[in-house]
Amino acid sequence: MLEFVKKIFLMRWLWSIFAGFYLVAFVKLEVRRLKEHVSWYEQKATINRPAVNNYLRANA
């Protein structure tokens, strides 16, 4: 039982750290999007296209 409780606390602690990173990344993307007057779709496409191409090149 004690190991389970430790695991829950560890997961909560890690989640709070990663949630902070996600929040910072989101704010940075929003600032860039607003400064460059880019739509969400366009911004998503500029991030996803190279990632998908690199993945396919590495695993083809």
Secondary structure as GFF3:
##gff-version 3
##sequence-region A 1 60
A	DSSP	alpha_helix	2	36	.	.	.	ID=ss1
A	DSSP	alpha_helix	40	59	.	.	.	ID=ss2
###
